[in-house]
Amino acid sequence: MEQTPPSTTRPLLITFVGMPGAGKTEAVRYIQKNNAIPSVRFGDLTEEGLKEKGLPVTTETEREFREAYRREHGMEAYARNSRSKIDQLLQSQMVIVIDGLYSWEEYTYLKEIYEGLVLIHVYAESKIRYARLSARPIRPLTLVDARQRDISEIEKLNKGGPIAIADYLLVNNGEVSQLYKKIDTLLQRLGVKIE
């Protein structure tokens, strides 16, 4: 989808959205490592919360914490909680990456504040995503668990909206090197200097 690149005079907040196993985390890591772009990770709140409660970090405890936290504090709570970190980085950076935006409410909350927020949908076919999730070394998921996680994130985290309204689409069905090339091309379109 065509879109006018953001102005270079305003901050650019790059945000990857997509279903589990699509490659969002890999995209964030690549941008951080190869372009020295800092990130704000919403998932830190989950890990810190589980640590405070003395609970192990598992797929189940993470899901329960995320859902309960949003029920108690609002669906935009992760974005609101991360705003001070975002603002602090923007004092010295023109481009940052936001890692972990899920809900429609998080998107609308940030979009009202940051005009340069850009959503990039990382897409992979479900059979490919499920294979990746089952093969990952940390907290692998069975096919049944992966499918249930998809449904849970759509129904309980309002994840469909940001994916549907994304500004750009990266298809990630192949090798990771292909994803990297697509990211580089998109960053150039966005006016981000490639290192």
GUKOL-406017 format. One record per atom (N, C-alpha, C): residue number from 1; x negated, y negated, z negated. Coordinates in steps of 0.001 Angstrom, whole numbers. Atoms other than C-alpha are relative to their C-alpha. Layout:
BEGIN
@resi=NUM; c1=X; c2=Y; c3=Z
...
END
This chain:
BEGIN
@resi=1; c1=-836; c2=1170; c3=0
@resi=1; c1=0; c2=0; c3=0
@resi=1; c1=-879; c2=-1231; c3=0
@resi=2; c1=809; c2=1199; c3=-135
@resi=2; c1=-1381; c2=-3382; c3=965
@resi=2; c1=365; c2=-1014; c3=-1071
@resi=3; c1=-239; c2=1021; c3=1001
@resi=3; c1=-1795; c2=-6097; c3=-1571
@resi=3; c1=-1145; c2=-994; c3=72
@resi=4; c1=1046; c2=1011; c3=11
@resi=4; c1=-3683; c2=-9361; c3=-1754
@resi=4; c1=-896; c2=230; c3=-1201
@resi=5; c1=895; c2=-199; c3=1134
@resi=5; c1=-6811; c2=-8899; c3=-3878
@resi=5; c1=152; c2=-1109; c3=-1028
@resi=6; c1=-104; c2=1023; c3=1038
@resi=6; c1=-6713; c2=-10709; c3=-7223
@resi=6; c1=-1047; c2=-1093; c3=193
@resi=7; c1=946; c2=1104; c3=-70
@resi=7; c1=-8377; c2=-14089; c3=-7388
@resi=7; c1=-1226; c2=303; c3=-845
@resi=8; c1=1232; c2=-238; c3=747
@resi=8; c1=-12003; c2=-13952; c3=-8471
@resi=8; c1=-133; c2=-942; c3=-1194
@resi=9; c1=94; c2=943; c3=1112
@resi=9; c1=-11330; c2=-16829; c3=-10883
@resi=9; c1=803; c2=444; c3=-1211
@resi=10; c1=-760; c2=-483; c3=1141
@resi=10; c1=-9014; c2=-14825; c3=-13115
@resi=10; c1=-481; c2=1392; c3=-371
@resi=11; c1=443; c2=-1333; c3=419
@resi=11; c1=-9781; c2=-11721; c3=-15158
@resi=11; c1=767; c2=1098; c3=736
@resi=12; c1=-596; c2=-1164; c3=-649
@resi=12; c1=-9105; c2=-8360; c3=-13532
@resi=12; c1=12; c2=1136; c3=-1013
@resi=13; c1=-160; c2=-1135; c3=915
@resi=13; c1=-7746; c2=-5556; c3=-15725
@resi=13; c1=407; c2=1203; c3=835
@resi=14; c1=-237; c2=-1190; c3=-805
@resi=14; c1=-8017; c2=-2240; c3=-13894
@resi=14; c1=554; c2=1095; c3=-898
@resi=15; c1=-648; c2=-1019; c3=814
@resi=15; c1=-5664; c2=408; c3=-15226
@resi=15; c1=379; c2=1193; c3=859
@resi=16; c1=-337; c2=-1222; c3=-718
@resi=16; c1=-5410; c2=4013; c3=-14034
@resi=16; c1=1196; c2=660; c3=-676
@resi=17; c1=-1164; c2=-716; c3=501
@resi=17; c1=-2068; c2=5771; c3=-14414
@resi=17; c1=165; c2=1279; c3=807
@resi=18; c1=-213; c2=-1263; c3=-694
@resi=18; c1=-983; c2=9268; c3=-13476
@resi=18; c1=311; c2=1099; c3=-997
@resi=19; c1=-348; c2=-1135; c3=835
@resi=19; c1=-28; c2=12661; c3=-14784
@resi=19; c1=-1263; c2=686; c3=-529
@resi=20; c1=1171; c2=-686; c3=567
@resi=20; c1=-2329; c2=14856; c3=-16926
@resi=20; c1=-717; c2=844; c3=1050
@resi=21; c1=809; c2=-792; c3=-922
@resi=21; c1=-5185; c2=16383; c3=-14952
@resi=21; c1=-185; c2=-634; c3=1365
@resi=22; c1=113; c2=645; c3=-1307
@resi=22; c1=-4905; c2=13924; c3=-12058
@resi=22; c1=-1407; c2=-548; c3=242
@resi=23; c1=1350; c2=539; c3=-151
@resi=23; c1=-8364; c2=12450; c3=-12739
@resi=23; c1=-181; c2=-1400; c3=-537
@resi=24; c1=82; c2=1354; c3=550
@resi=24; c1=-7699; c2=9237; c3=-14666
@resi=24; c1=-1260; c2=-192; c3=-833
@resi=25; c1=1175; c2=114; c3=875
@resi=25; c1=-10406; c2=9865; c3=-17262
@resi=25; c1=-1281; c2=19; c3=821
@resi=26; c1=1183; c2=-55; c3=-868
@resi=26; c1=-12927; c2=10781; c3=-14562
@resi=26; c1=-184; c2=-1325; c3=728
@resi=27; c1=83; c2=1296; c3=-678
@resi=27; c1=-12102; c2=7549; c3=-12722
@resi=27; c1=-551; c2=-1074; c3=-933
@resi=28; c1=481; c2=978; c3=978
@resi=28; c1=-12644; c2=5484; c3=-15869
@resi=28; c1=-1485; c2=212; c3=-267
@resi=29; c1=1418; c2=-290; c3=262
@resi=29; c1=-15958; c2=7226; c3=-16612
@resi=29; c1=-885; c2=-459; c3=1153
@resi=30; c1=789; c2=382; c3=-1175
@resi=30; c1=-17182; c2=6637; c3=-13068
@resi=30; c1=-192; c2=-1515; c3=70
@resi=31; c1=99; c2=1462; c3=-49
@resi=31; c1=-16401; c2=2924; c3=-13167
@resi=31; c1=-917; c2=-525; c3=-1107
@resi=32; c1=855; c2=439; c3=1112
@resi=32; c1=-18033; c2=2520; c3=-16574
@resi=32; c1=-1469; c2=275; c3=285
@resi=33; c1=1390; c2=-423; c3=-181
@resi=33; c1=-21184; c2=4438; c3=-15686
@resi=33; c1=-662; c2=-680; c3=1182
@resi=34; c1=622; c2=471; c3=-1225
@resi=34; c1=-21773; c2=3200; c3=-12148
@resi=34; c1=168; c2=-1484; c3=262
@resi=35; c1=-208; c2=1426; c3=-214
@resi=35; c1=-20526; c2=-354; c3=-12395
@resi=35; c1=-107; c2=-814; c3=-1279
@resi=36; c1=196; c2=669; c3=1289
@resi=36; c1=-21168; c2=-1172; c3=-16057
@resi=36; c1=1199; c2=-869; c3=-380
@resi=37; c1=-1224; c2=719; c3=356
@resi=37; c1=-17553; c2=-2259; c3=-16514
@resi=37; c1=510; c2=563; c3=-1327
@resi=38; c1=-449; c2=-493; c3=1313
@resi=38; c1=-16419; c2=-2048; c3=-20155
@resi=38; c1=1471; c2=388; c3=23
@resi=39; c1=-1388; c2=-447; c3=38
@resi=39; c1=-13167; c2=-401; c3=-21149
@resi=39; c1=579; c2=-120; c3=-1397
@resi=40; c1=-761; c2=-85; c3=1241
@resi=40; c1=-10501; c2=-477; c3=-23822
@resi=40; c1=800; c2=1293; c3=99
@resi=41; c1=-634; c2=-1319; c3=-34
@resi=41; c1=-9259; c2=3019; c3=-24649
@resi=41; c1=1134; c2=61; c3=-1015
@resi=42; c1=-1168; c2=-66; c3=881
@resi=42; c1=-5732; c2=3248; c3=-26044
@resi=42; c1=-43; c2=1235; c3=-898
@resi=43; c1=48; c2=-1242; c3=755
@resi=43; c1=-6410; c2=6820; c3=-27211
@resi=43; c1=-799; c2=-81; c3=-1285
@resi=44; c1=751; c2=172; c3=1253
@resi=44; c1=-8792; c2=5535; c3=-29895
@resi=44; c1=946; c2=-106; c3=-1183
@resi=45; c1=-980; c2=160; c3=1072
@resi=45; c1=-5715; c2=4608; c3=-31919
@resi=45; c1=509; c2=1355; c3=-484
@resi=46; c1=-469; c2=-1337; c3=367
@resi=46; c1=-4509; c2=8219; c3=-31835
@resi=46; c1=-1055; c2=735; c3=-824
@resi=47; c1=1066; c2=-721; c3=700
@resi=47; c1=-7863; c2=9659; c3=-32872
@resi=47; c1=-263; c2=-588; c3=-1377
@resi=48; c1=195; c2=645; c3=1299
@resi=48; c1=-8293; c2=7101; c3=-35652
@resi=48; c1=1143; c2=351; c3=-955
@resi=49; c1=-1159; c2=-332; c3=829
@resi=49; c1=-4759; c2=7799; c3=-36901
@resi=49; c1=-39; c2=1428; c3=-510
@resi=50; c1=101; c2=-1399; c3=423
@resi=50; c1=-5308; c2=11563; c3=-36974
@resi=50; c1=-1096; c2=166; c3=-1046
@resi=51; c1=1102; c2=-82; c3=963
@resi=51; c1=-8600; c2=11083; c3=-38795
@resi=51; c1=454; c2=-507; c3=-1373
@resi=52; c1=-501; c2=558; c3=1261
@resi=52; c1=-6909; c2=8908; c3=-41438
@resi=52; c1=925; c2=981; c3=-723
@resi=53; c1=-931; c2=-973; c3=577
@resi=53; c1=-4300; c2=11624; c3=-41944
@resi=53; c1=-676; c2=1330; c3=-327
@resi=54; c1=715; c2=-1236; c3=260
@resi=54; c1=-6968; c2=14322; c3=-42173
@resi=54; c1=440; c2=1148; c3=891
@resi=55; c1=-489; c2=-1021; c3=-925
@resi=55; c1=-5542; c2=16164; c3=-39166
@resi=55; c1=-1010; c2=254; c3=1112
@resi=56; c1=905; c2=-295; c3=-1114
@resi=56; c1=-7520; c2=17923; c3=-36436
@resi=56; c1=520; c2=-631; c3=1290
@resi=57; c1=-387; c2=540; c3=-1305
@resi=57; c1=-7524; c2=16469; c3=-32922
@resi=57; c1=296; c2=1176; c3=924
@resi=58; c1=-436; c2=-1064; c3=-900
@resi=58; c1=-5519; c2=18971; c3=-30880
@resi=58; c1=1035; c2=-595; c3=956
@resi=59; c1=-1023; c2=457; c3=-931
@resi=59; c1=-3141; c2=18654; c3=-27962
@resi=59; c1=1307; c2=-267; c3=-726
@resi=60; c1=-1261; c2=125; c3=727
@resi=60; c1=-212; c2=19154; c3=-30322
@resi=60; c1=-4; c2=-1184; c3=-963
@resi=61; c1=28; c2=1113; c3=966
@resi=61; c1=-1329; c2=16709; c3=-33038
@resi=61; c1=-64; c2=-1344; c3=715
@resi=62; c1=44; c2=1249; c3=-774
@resi=62; c1=-2139; c2=14055; c3=-30433
@resi=62; c1=1387; c2=-370; c3=504
@resi=63; c1=-1345; c2=253; c3=-522
@resi=63; c1=1292; c2=14415; c3=-28832
@resi=63; c1=930; c2=-471; c3=-1111
@resi=64; c1=-879; c2=365; c3=1110
@resi=64; c1=3078; c2=14281; c3=-32178
@resi=64; c1=-311; c2=-1400; c3=-516
@resi=65; c1=373; c2=1321; c3=495
@resi=65; c1=1105; c2=11226; c3=-33299
@resi=65; c1=456; c2=-1090; c3=967
@resi=66; c1=-378; c2=1012; c3=-999
@resi=66; c1=1669; c2=9317; c3=-30015
@resi=66; c1=1501; c2=-266; c3=-35
@resi=67; c1=-1450; c2=152; c3=-28
@resi=67; c1=5390; c2=9967; c3=-30020
@resi=67; c1=516; c2=-668; c3=-1276
@resi=68; c1=-442; c2=580; c3=1273
@resi=68; c1=5832; c2=9150; c3=-33723
@resi=68; c1=-412; c2=-1467; c3=-109
@resi=69; c1=489; c2=1376; c3=97
@resi=69; c1=3722; c2=5980; c3=-33487
@resi=69; c1=854; c2=-930; c3=857
@resi=70; c1=-830; c2=832; c3=-863
@resi=70; c1=5743; c2=4679; c3=-30567
@resi=70; c1=1430; c2=-118; c3=-532
@resi=71; c1=-1335; c2=80; c3=602
@resi=71; c1=9046; c2=5546; c3=-32286
@resi=71; c1=28; c2=-1032; c3=-1117
@resi=72; c1=38; c2=887; c3=1166
@resi=72; c1=7971; c2=3608; c3=-35373
@resi=72; c1=-329; c2=-1441; c3=358
@resi=73; c1=508; c2=1345; c3=-283
@resi=73; c1=6208; c2=647; c3=-33774
@resi=73; c1=427; c2=-572; c3=1350
@resi=74; c1=-433; c2=478; c3=-1307
@resi=74; c1=7797; c2=365; c3=-30322
@resi=74; c1=-817; c2=634; c3=1116
@resi=75; c1=651; c2=-669; c3=-1124
@resi=75; c1=6944; c2=1771; c3=-26919
@resi=75; c1=-1207; c2=-769; c3=535
@resi=76; c1=1155; c2=794; c3=-451
@resi=76; c1=4490; c2=-1070; c3=-26260
@resi=76; c1=-1103; c2=-54; c3=-1056
@resi=77; c1=881; c2=121; c3=1166
@resi=77; c1=2634; c2=-455; c3=-29552
@resi=77; c1=-1472; c2=192; c3=327
@resi=78; c1=1416; c2=-225; c3=-316
@resi=78; c1=-585; c2=904; c3=-28040
@resi=78; c1=-603; c2=-1212; c3=706
@resi=79; c1=488; c2=1193; c3=-696
@resi=79; c1=-926; c2=-2101; c3=-25741
@resi=79; c1=-140; c2=-1173; c3=-970
@resi=80; c1=45; c2=1092; c3=965
@resi=80; c1=-90; c2=-4556; c3=-28512
@resi=80; c1=-1166; c2=175; c3=-967
@resi=81; c1=1086; c2=-296; c3=923
@resi=81; c1=-2560; c2=-2851; c3=-30854
@resi=81; c1=-1368; c2=-253; c3=627
@resi=82; c1=1285; c2=138; c3=-700
@resi=82; c1=-5295; c2=-3117; c3=-28199
@resi=82; c1=-257; c2=-1410; c3=513
@resi=83; c1=144; c2=1333; c3=-589
@resi=83; c1=-4748; c2=-6757; c3=-27257
@resi=83; c1=-1236; c2=-740; c3=-511
@resi=84; c1=1163; c2=729; c3=525
@resi=84; c1=-7437; c2=-8130; c3=-29579
@resi=84; c1=-1293; c2=515; c3=623
@resi=85; c1=1189; c2=-549; c3=-657
@resi=85; c1=-10017; c2=-5759; c3=-28047
@resi=85; c1=-102; c2=-498; c3=1436
@resi=86; c1=-22; c2=502; c3=-1380
@resi=86; c1=-8964; c2=-6798; c3=-24548
@resi=86; c1=-446; c2=-1450; c3=29
@resi=87; c1=336; c2=1427; c3=23
@resi=87; c1=-9155; c2=-10502; c3=-25402
@resi=87; c1=-1464; c2=-230; c3=-342
@resi=88; c1=1407; c2=145; c3=374
@resi=88; c1=-12558; c2=-10068; c3=-27022
@resi=88; c1=-908; c2=288; c3=1191
@resi=89; c1=807; c2=-323; c3=-1182
@resi=89; c1=-13984; c2=-8392; c3=-23904
@resi=89; c1=118; c2=-1073; c3=1072
@resi=90; c1=-220; c2=991; c3=-1051
@resi=90; c1=-12455; c2=-11015; c3=-21623
@resi=90; c1=-711; c2=-1321; c3=-283
@resi=91; c1=784; c2=1201; c3=293
@resi=91; c1=-14453; c2=-13709; c3=-23392
@resi=91; c1=-1331; c2=9; c3=754
@resi=92; c1=1299; c2=-84; c3=-686
@resi=92; c1=-17567; c2=-12403; c3=-21636
@resi=92; c1=49; c2=802; c3=1302
@resi=93; c1=-117; c2=-848; c3=-1185
@resi=93; c1=-16249; c2=-10152; c3=-18830
@resi=93; c1=1147; c2=-482; c3=881
@resi=94; c1=-1080; c2=334; c3=-925
@resi=94; c1=-14222; c2=-10874; c3=-15703
@resi=94; c1=767; c2=1246; c3=444
@resi=95; c1=-642; c2=-1249; c3=-389
@resi=95; c1=-13418; c2=-7197; c3=-15069
@resi=95; c1=-125; c2=995; c3=-1150
@resi=96; c1=36; c2=-1064; c3=1000
@resi=96; c1=-12451; c2=-4551; c3=-17620
@resi=96; c1=941; c2=1125; c3=455
@resi=97; c1=-851; c2=-1140; c3=-287
@resi=97; c1=-10837; c2=-1121; c3=-17478
@resi=97; c1=831; c2=306; c3=-1245
@resi=98; c1=-864; c2=-433; c3=1085
@resi=98; c1=-7857; c2=-132; c3=-19593
@resi=98; c1=257; c2=1487; c3=195
@resi=99; c1=-91; c2=-1454; c3=-61
@resi=99; c1=-7845; c2=3582; c3=-20339
@resi=99; c1=1129; c2=476; c3=-902
@resi=100; c1=-1032; c2=-625; c3=816
@resi=100; c1=-4622; c2=5251; c3=-21460
@resi=100; c1=1347; c2=-683; c3=-6
@resi=101; c1=-1330; c2=584; c3=-67
@resi=101; c1=-1671; c2=3077; c3=-20448
@resi=101; c1=987; c2=1081; c3=437
@resi=102; c1=-1001; c2=-1019; c3=-307
@resi=102; c1=1375; c2=5359; c3=-20474
@resi=102; c1=1354; c2=-613; c3=340
@resi=103; c1=-1416; c2=349; c3=-83
@resi=103; c1=4701; c2=3621; c3=-20955
@resi=103; c1=272; c2=-1245; c3=840
@resi=104; c1=-477; c2=1177; c3=-718
@resi=104; c1=6690; c2=1134; c3=-18923
@resi=104; c1=-98; c2=-1237; c3=-893
@resi=105; c1=54; c2=1128; c3=933
@resi=105; c1=6851; c2=-1070; c3=-22021
@resi=105; c1=-1420; c2=-510; c3=-191
@resi=106; c1=1405; c2=437; c3=86
@resi=106; c1=3046; c2=-1123; c3=-22306
@resi=106; c1=-364; c2=-818; c3=1231
@resi=107; c1=286; c2=723; c3=-1244
@resi=107; c1=2848; c2=-2184; c3=-18676
@resi=107; c1=617; c2=-1398; c3=-12
@resi=108; c1=-644; c2=1315; c3=-54
@resi=108; c1=5411; c2=-4986; c3=-18962
@resi=108; c1=-571; c2=-945; c3=-1059
@resi=109; c1=614; c2=829; c3=1047
@resi=109; c1=3854; c2=-6213; c3=-22230
@resi=109; c1=-1302; c2=-621; c3=520
@resi=110; c1=1288; c2=501; c3=-484
@resi=110; c1=402; c2=-6510; c3=-20633
@resi=110; c1=159; c2=-896; c3=1217
@resi=111; c1=-173; c2=781; c3=-1229
@resi=111; c1=1653; c2=-7859; c3=-17301
@resi=111; c1=462; c2=-1414; c3=-297
@resi=112; c1=-444; c2=1343; c3=388
@resi=112; c1=3347; c2=-10795; c3=-19040
@resi=112; c1=-1165; c2=-853; c3=-502
@resi=113; c1=1138; c2=723; c3=578
@resi=113; c1=26; c2=-11727; c3=-20664
@resi=113; c1=-1131; c2=-156; c3=1006
@resi=114; c1=1164; c2=-23; c3=-892
@resi=114; c1=-2537; c2=-10802; c3=-18004
@resi=114; c1=457; c2=104; c3=1453
@resi=115; c1=-441; c2=44; c3=-1395
@resi=115; c1=-1724; c2=-11841; c3=-14448
@resi=115; c1=-811; c2=945; c3=876
@resi=116; c1=890; c2=-830; c3=-807
@resi=116; c1=-4692; c2=-9856; c3=-13133
@resi=116; c1=56; c2=1485; c3=-310
@resi=117; c1=-145; c2=-1421; c3=285
@resi=117; c1=-3431; c2=-6475; c3=-14374
@resi=117; c1=318; c2=750; c3=1296
@resi=118; c1=-180; c2=-797; c3=-1215
@resi=118; c1=-3729; c2=-3900; c3=-11574
@resi=118; c1=170; c2=1461; c3=-397
@resi=119; c1=-255; c2=-1415; c3=264
@resi=119; c1=-2228; c2=-401; c3=-11747
@resi=119; c1=-458; c2=825; c3=1193
@resi=120; c1=465; c2=-925; c3=-1030
@resi=120; c1=-3945; c2=2378; c3=-9808
@resi=120; c1=501; c2=1391; c3=-365
@resi=121; c1=-557; c2=-1331; c3=234
@resi=121; c1=-2043; c2=5651; c3=-9546
@resi=121; c1=-966; c2=1043; c3=551
@resi=122; c1=825; c2=-1133; c3=-411
@resi=122; c1=-4384; c2=8651; c3=-9474
@resi=122; c1=933; c2=1202; c3=97
@resi=123; c1=-941; c2=-1085; c3=-247
@resi=123; c1=-2405; c2=11482; c3=-7909
@resi=123; c1=-729; c2=1275; c3=394
@resi=124; c1=435; c2=-1324; c3=-447
@resi=124; c1=-3091; c2=15199; c3=-7591
@resi=124; c1=1204; c2=924; c3=-38
@resi=125; c1=-1096; c2=-972; c3=-16
@resi=125; c1=-760; c2=18042; c3=-6699
@resi=125; c1=51; c2=743; c3=-1330
@resi=126; c1=-156; c2=-610; c3=1320
@resi=126; c1=646; c2=19783; c3=-9755
@resi=126; c1=-816; c2=1278; c3=-147
@resi=127; c1=763; c2=-1248; c3=134
@resi=127; c1=-1005; c2=23141; c3=-9008
@resi=127; c1=-1493; c2=-294; c3=-206
@resi=128; c1=1404; c2=394; c3=188
@resi=128; c1=-4388; c2=21381; c3=-8812
@resi=128; c1=-201; c2=-566; c3=-1398
@resi=129; c1=97; c2=562; c3=1346
@resi=129; c1=-3763; c2=19420; c3=-11998
@resi=129; c1=25; c2=1094; c3=-1055
@resi=130; c1=-131; c2=-1061; c3=990
@resi=130; c1=-2701; c2=22532; c3=-13876
@resi=130; c1=-1249; c2=873; c3=-33
@resi=131; c1=1247; c2=-767; c3=-30
@resi=131; c1=-5808; c2=24406; c3=-12730
@resi=131; c1=-1108; c2=-751; c3=-734
@resi=132; c1=1010; c2=806; c3=702
@resi=132; c1=-7988; c2=21547; c3=-13986
@resi=132; c1=234; c2=32; c3=-1507
@resi=133; c1=-316; c2=8; c3=1429
@resi=133; c1=-6182; c2=21443; c3=-17322
@resi=133; c1=-300; c2=1343; c3=-657
@resi=134; c1=276; c2=-1327; c3=574
@resi=134; c1=-6581; c2=25185; c3=-17818
@resi=134; c1=-1494; c2=285; c3=-73
@resi=135; c1=1439; c2=-257; c3=-56
@resi=135; c1=-10302; c2=25037; c3=-16987
@resi=135; c1=-830; c2=-976; c3=-831
@resi=136; c1=800; c2=988; c3=734
@resi=136; c1=-11305; c2=22065; c3=-19107
@resi=136; c1=-542; c2=624; c3=-1284
@resi=137; c1=644; c2=-633; c3=1157
@resi=137; c1=-13707; c2=22936; c3=-21946
@resi=137; c1=617; c2=-379; c3=-1346
@resi=138; c1=-584; c2=455; c3=1263
@resi=138; c1=-11919; c2=20908; c3=-24632
@resi=138; c1=1520; c2=5; c3=128
@resi=139; c1=-1454; c2=-71; c3=51
@resi=139; c1=-8272; c2=21677; c3=-25456
@resi=139; c1=627; c2=384; c3=1344
@resi=140; c1=-621; c2=-451; c3=-1254
@resi=140; c1=-7401; c2=23679; c3=-22312
@resi=140; c1=1486; c2=293; c3=-205
@resi=141; c1=-1432; c2=-246; c3=53
@resi=141; c1=-3716; c2=24122; c3=-21484
@resi=141; c1=378; c2=1174; c3=902
@resi=142; c1=-554; c2=-1046; c3=-857
@resi=142; c1=-1839; c2=27121; c3=-20181
@resi=142; c1=911; c2=-669; c3=1028
@resi=143; c1=-913; c2=525; c3=-1015
@resi=143; c1=391; c2=26675; c3=-17137
@resi=143; c1=1301; c2=-489; c3=-640
@resi=144; c1=-1244; c2=380; c3=683
@resi=144; c1=3460; c2=26593; c3=-19383
@resi=144; c1=-201; c2=-1271; c3=-808
@resi=145; c1=277; c2=1188; c3=811
@resi=145; c1=1861; c2=24056; c3=-21738
@resi=145; c1=-185; c2=-1241; c3=868
@resi=146; c1=245; c2=1133; c3=-892
@resi=146; c1=743; c2=21850; c3=-18842
@resi=146; c1=1312; c2=-538; c3=556
@resi=147; c1=-1305; c2=419; c3=-526
@resi=147; c1=4244; c2=21796; c3=-17347
@resi=147; c1=819; c2=-690; c3=-1079
@resi=148; c1=-743; c2=600; c3=1103
@resi=148; c1=5772; c2=21041; c3=-20741
@resi=148; c1=-548; c2=-1381; c3=-339
@resi=149; c1=594; c2=1317; c3=279
@resi=149; c1=3317; c2=18188; c3=-21258
@resi=149; c1=469; c2=-1022; c3=1030
@resi=150; c1=-526; c2=893; c3=-1032
@resi=150; c1=4364; c2=16670; c3=-17929
@resi=150; c1=1389; c2=-501; c3=-379
@resi=151; c1=-1387; c2=340; c3=306
@resi=151; c1=8016; c2=16775; c3=-18935
@resi=151; c1=91; c2=-882; c3=-1235
@resi=152; c1=-13; c2=765; c3=1238
@resi=152; c1=7346; c2=15462; c3=-22434
@resi=152; c1=-456; c2=-1443; c3=228
@resi=153; c1=515; c2=1355; c3=-228
@resi=153; c1=5315; c2=12479; c3=-21178
@resi=153; c1=982; c2=-840; c3=815
@resi=154; c1=-991; c2=733; c3=-784
@resi=154; c1=8000; c2=11531; c3=-18660
@resi=154; c1=1206; c2=-363; c3=-861
@resi=155; c1=-1217; c2=212; c3=782
@resi=155; c1=10911; c2=11925; c3=-21075
@resi=155; c1=-218; c2=-837; c3=-1248
@resi=156; c1=181; c2=633; c3=1305
@resi=156; c1=9377; c2=10625; c3=-24301
@resi=156; c1=-951; c2=-1186; c3=0
@resi=157; c1=967; c2=1099; c3=-30
@resi=157; c1=6664; c2=8189; c3=-23214
@resi=157; c1=266; c2=-990; c3=1132
@resi=158; c1=-369; c2=922; c3=-1090
@resi=158; c1=8412; c2=6452; c3=-20293
@resi=158; c1=-1126; c2=-195; c3=1011
@resi=159; c1=1200; c2=49; c3=-833
@resi=159; c1=5458; c2=7309; c3=-18081
@resi=159; c1=292; c2=-224; c3=1484
@resi=160; c1=-307; c2=79; c3=-1421
@resi=160; c1=7280; c2=7308; c3=-14748
@resi=160; c1=-52; c2=-1400; c3=588
@resi=161; c1=-46; c2=1375; c3=-513
@resi=161; c1=7686; c2=3529; c3=-14420
@resi=161; c1=-1320; c2=-535; c3=501
@resi=162; c1=1290; c2=503; c3=-473
@resi=162; c1=4015; c2=2523; c3=-14267
@resi=162; c1=-532; c2=758; c3=1214
@resi=163; c1=437; c2=-785; c3=-1147
@resi=163; c1=3311; c2=5371; c3=-11846
@resi=163; c1=754; c2=-455; c3=1249
@resi=164; c1=-818; c2=374; c3=-1148
@resi=164; c1=6201; c2=4356; c3=-9578
@resi=164; c1=-327; c2=-1386; c3=536
@resi=165; c1=215; c2=1379; c3=-417
@resi=165; c1=5280; c2=667; c3=-9525
@resi=165; c1=-1483; c2=-320; c3=235
@resi=166; c1=1449; c2=218; c3=-142
@resi=166; c1=1497; c2=1144; c3=-9167
@resi=166; c1=-330; c2=-808; c3=1256
@resi=167; c1=429; c2=858; c3=-1105
@resi=167; c1=-305; c2=-1321; c3=-6912
@resi=167; c1=-758; c2=772; c3=1072
@resi=168; c1=831; c2=-788; c3=-922
@resi=168; c1=-2595; c2=1281; c3=-5335
@resi=168; c1=130; c2=1476; c3=-334
@resi=169; c1=-68; c2=-1442; c3=161
@resi=169; c1=-2698; c2=5039; c3=-4842
@resi=169; c1=-1324; c2=633; c3=403
@resi=170; c1=1180; c2=-800; c3=-315
@resi=170; c1=-5745; c2=7319; c3=-5004
@resi=170; c1=405; c2=1468; c3=-81
@resi=171; c1=-308; c2=-1424; c3=-15
@resi=171; c1=-5121; c2=10919; c3=-3949
@resi=171; c1=-1264; c2=765; c3=-365
@resi=172; c1=1168; c2=-704; c3=535
@resi=172; c1=-7444; c2=13241; c3=-5871
@resi=172; c1=234; c2=1516; c3=-1
@resi=173; c1=-188; c2=-1447; c3=-124
@resi=173; c1=-6866; c2=16760; c3=-4544
@resi=173; c1=-1293; c2=745; c3=295
@resi=174; c1=1238; c2=-648; c3=-426
@resi=174; c1=-10475; c2=17413; c3=-3531
@resi=174; c1=-1114; c2=-74; c3=-1016
@resi=175; c1=1193; c2=77; c3=842
@resi=175; c1=-13996; c2=17209; c3=-4865
@resi=175; c1=-97; c2=-1360; c3=-680
@resi=176; c1=104; c2=1243; c3=760
@resi=176; c1=-14845; c2=14580; c3=-7447
@resi=176; c1=-772; c2=-1062; c3=780
@resi=177; c1=758; c2=973; c3=-805
@resi=177; c1=-17310; c2=12964; c3=-5009
@resi=177; c1=926; c2=-777; c3=933
@resi=178; c1=-966; c2=689; c3=-856
@resi=178; c1=-14349; c2=12142; c3=-2755
@resi=178; c1=754; c2=-1062; c3=-800
@resi=179; c1=-655; c2=984; c3=860
@resi=179; c1=-12617; c2=10421; c3=-5677
@resi=179; c1=-902; c2=-1205; c3=-195
@resi=180; c1=935; c2=1104; c3=211
@resi=180; c1=-15739; c2=8351; c3=-6320
@resi=180; c1=-42; c2=-931; c3=1212
@resi=181; c1=30; c2=822; c3=-1215
@resi=181; c1=-15832; c2=7167; c3=-2702
@resi=181; c1=1258; c2=-844; c3=123
@resi=182; c1=-1257; c2=740; c3=-64
@resi=182; c1=-12183; c2=6171; c3=-2860
@resi=182; c1=20; c2=-1136; c3=-1019
@resi=183; c1=69; c2=1049; c3=1023
@resi=183; c1=-12790; c2=4248; c3=-6077
@resi=183; c1=-883; c2=-1141; c3=484
@resi=184; c1=904; c2=1040; c3=-509
@resi=184; c1=-15729; c2=2384; c3=-4524
@resi=184; c1=697; c2=-854; c3=1059
@resi=185; c1=-711; c2=730; c3=-1048
@resi=185; c1=-13615; c2=1451; c3=-1503
@resi=185; c1=1055; c2=-926; c3=-594
@resi=186; c1=-1038; c2=810; c3=625
@resi=186; c1=-10793; c2=217; c3=-3704
@resi=186; c1=-594; c2=-1158; c3=-787
@resi=187; c1=647; c2=1085; c3=743
@resi=187; c1=-13122; c2=-1782; c3=-5944
@resi=187; c1=-444; c2=-1118; c3=938
@resi=188; c1=386; c2=1013; c3=-976
@resi=188; c1=-14459; c2=-3538; c3=-2861
@resi=188; c1=1200; c2=-796; c3=471
@resi=189; c1=-1234; c2=703; c3=-387
@resi=189; c1=-10901; c2=-4360; c3=-1791
@resi=189; c1=443; c2=-963; c3=-1086
@resi=190; c1=-381; c2=836; c3=1117
@resi=190; c1=-10330; c2=-5806; c3=-5236
@resi=190; c1=-995; c2=-1122; c3=-275
@resi=191; c1=1015; c2=1034; c3=174
@resi=191; c1=-13424; c2=-7973; c3=-4928
@resi=191; c1=-969; c2=260; c3=-1127
@resi=192; c1=916; c2=-362; c3=1078
@resi=192; c1=-15412; c2=-6087; c3=-7569
@resi=192; c1=-1329; c2=393; c3=618
@resi=193; c1=1341; c2=-317; c3=-522
@resi=193; c1=-19143; c2=-5970; c3=-6910
@resi=193; c1=-374; c2=1427; c3=-383
@resi=194; c1=414; c2=-1384; c3=216
@resi=194; c1=-20352; c2=-2383; c3=-6508
@resi=194; c1=-1484; c2=28; c3=-309
@resi=195; c1=1413; c2=-98; c3=388
@resi=195; c1=-23609; c2=-1596; c3=-8305
@resi=195; c1=-710; c2=1049; c3=822
END
